[in-house]
Amino acid sequence: MKKKREKKNNNKVNIIVMAVFLIAVVILLAVEGTKLYQEYSNTTPYYEVEDRLTQVDETTLGTQYPIGWIRVQGTDIDYPLVYESISIYESGTDYIWTTYVPEGEENRMVVYGHNLRNVSSNPLIADPEHTRFEQLMSFTDYDFAKENQYVQLTLNGENVLYKIYAVGFVTEEGDTGYYTENKEETETYIKQAKENSLYDYDVDVNGDDKIISLVTCTRYFGIDGPTQFRVDLRKVRDDEKITKSKVTTTDNYDIIK
């Protein structure tokens, strides 16, 4: 009887030891799995560059060739960048345009695109039927803005990523579309863009960064309100990881919702 009781107790001990061992193994696997996931996340870009140099070389619009190309994350915006002209307009090809590419110490290239069908106060989000900059209005949606934070600019033989730091509505008088001539002007522009933004992006940006603006028209507030919608970005820095930044809404966002 005593031996049976001892055997029963030994079995209980063995079960407890085995349970503790299995729990330890599960914890160890969870820790190692988390490490592997973090390592994978740190080495896998959140948004990857796709070469558009061939498209730039082989695309024609009327009698002109594009000077570059633009891709916007989360949208079908994937178009040639041109200096707009009558022949390009009459070609019937979808395109976006700029009036000037800054040189030297100049900064802030402004890129425009038409928006004919998504101008209301209830814009459609990433509608595949939309073309040119009509899908740019998707950035009025907070969830969309959180998930999509990069734009690729192909220009001067390079495919380069830019990161969004501000999104907002502006008047034509409030933004004449001019480039900035020096670091001081660039920093002033950045400050104004962030103050006007619907969102607060956890993105460091200063006068030393190369910046661009994507601009389209809107009637979100009717004919008497701001008539332009603008997305501001800065060039991804050397050795900067392509990751998602924290995005929160500002008081400006409360006005549109």
N, C-alpha and C positions, 0 to 999 in steps of 0.2 A: 504494500500500500504506500509506504514511504517512497519507494523508488518511482512509483507511478506519479506521485505528487511532485517529486523532483524533476521528472521528465516533463511534466506539464508546465512547470515553472520555467524550465530551460527553453521550451518551445515559445513561451510568451516573450522571453528575453530575446530570442532569435528574431521573432516577428518585429519587436520594437527596434532592434538594431537594423534590420533590413529596411524598415520604414524610414528610419533616420537617414540611412544611406541613400535611399531613393530620393528623399527630399533634398539632400545635399547635391545629388547629381542633377536634379531638375533646376535648382538654384544656379549651379555652376553653368549649365547649358544656357540658362536665361541670360546670365551675365555675359558669357562669351558671345551669345547671339546679338546682344545689344551692342557690344564692341564692334562686331563685324558689320552690323547695320550702320553704325556711326562712321566707320571707316569707309564703307561703300558710299554713304551719303556725302562724305567730304571729298571723295575722288570722282564722283559722277556729277557732271554739270547739270544744273537745274534747267538750263536752256542751252542748246548747242548751236554753234555756227554751222550754216550750210552755205557752201560755195555758190555765189551768184556771179562770178566773174565771167563765166561762159555766156550766161544770159545777157550780161551787159554788152559783150562783144558781138553777139549774134542777133540781138533784137533791133528792129528798126521801127520808128514811128514817123510816118510820112517820109520826109526827106532827112530826118535826123536820127542819130543814135543816142541812147540814154547816156547820162554821165555817171549813173550809179544805180543802186537798187535798194529797196526798203522791205524788210519783213517785220511784222508785229506779232509777238507771241499771243496765242489764244485766238487769233483771227485769221481770215483768209487774205489779209493785206500782204501782198507779195508781188510788188509792182516795180516797173522801171521808174527811175528818177530822172527828170528832164528839166531843161530850161524851157518853159512853156512858149509855144509859138502857134501861129494860125495853122500851119501845116500839121502840127501834132494834134491840135484840137480837132481838125477835120479828118484825121486819120481814123477816128472811131475806136482807137485802142485805149484800154484802161491804163492810166498812168498817174503819177503824182509829180509835183514840181517844186522847184525852188527858184528864187530870183538871183541868188548870190551865194557863192561858196567862200566863206571867210578864209583869209590867208594871213600868214605870219602871226602877229599878236591879236588879230581879230578873232572873234569867237561868236558862237551861237548861230548856227545855220538853221533857217526856218524852212520847214517842208510843208507844203500845202496839198490838200486833196479834196476833191468835190464830195459833197454830201447832199444828194437830191431827195432821198426817200426815207431818211431816218432823222428827221429834224424836230420831231414832236417832243413833248414833255414826258413821254413814255417810250423812250427809244428801245428798239429790239436789240437783244444781246447776241452778238456773234451770229447773226442771221446769214446763212450761206447764200441767200439770194442777193445780198448786198455786195457792192463793189466799191472800188476806190477807197475813200476814207469813211464810208458810211458805217463800217464796223468799229471805227474809232470811238463812237458813242458808247460802246460796251463798257468803257471805263467809268461811266456814271454808276455802274453797279458795283457795290462794295465787294461782294464775293468774287466777282470777275477781277477786280483790281488787285485783290490779295493774291490771286493765283497767277497773274500774268504781269511780269515786271520788266521784261526785256524787249529791246528792239534791235534788229541787225541793220546796220548801214554798210552797204558796199560802195566804196568810193576810192578813187585814186589807187586802184589795184589792190585794195585790202577789204576783207570782210571783218567788220568790227562790231562788237556788242556795246550797246548803251543801256543804262539802267534808269528806270523812272524814279524821279524824286519829287514830282509835283504833277497834279492834274486839276484843271479848273476851267471856269468860264471867264471870258474876257470880252471887252468891247474892242472894236477896231481902233477907237481913239486911245484905249488903254494899252494896246499893243500894236504898234505900227509895223512890226515885222522886221525892224532893223537889227543888224548884227551889233555886237558890243565891240568897242574899239580897244579896250584894255582891261586889265584885271579888275580895276575898281568898278568899271561899268558892269562887268560880268557878275561881280559879287552883289551889286545893287539889284541886278535883274533876278538873281537866284533868290535873294531875300524876298522880293516882291512876289515871285512865283510861289514860294512856299507859304507866304501869308495868304495867298489867294486860293491855295489848294484845297480840294475836297478831302484829301487824306494827308496824314502825317506819315511819311515814309522814313523808316530808320535807315537813311542813306546819307553818308557824309558827302558833301559837295561844297566846293569852294571855287574861287576865281582862277585857280590853276587847272581846273578840269575843263576839258572840251565839252561843250553842251550843244544840244540841238532841241528844237521845238517842232512838234507835229501839230498842225492847225487845220481845222475844218469849220464849216459854217453850221449854225444851229438856230432853231426857233424855239428852244426849250422854254424860254420865258416870254414867248410872243415877239412881236416886232419892236417892242419898247425896251426889252432887256438885253443882256449881253448876246451878241450874235456870233461869237466864235467859241469853239471848244478847243482846249490846248493841252497837250501832254508834253511835259518837259523831262529831258533825260540828260545824264552825263555819261561820258565814255567810261567803260569799265577799265579800271587801272591795272597796271602791270602786276601780275601775280595775285590779283584779286580773285577769290573763288566765286563761281557763278551759283549763288544760292538765293533763296527767297528771303526777303527782308520783312521785318514786322511792319504791318500797315494798320493804322487806326484812323477813324473818321475825325474830322474837325468840325467846328461850328458851321463852316461853310456847307458841309454835307447836310446838316440839319435843315438848311433852307430848301434843298431840293427833294427832301423826303417827308 
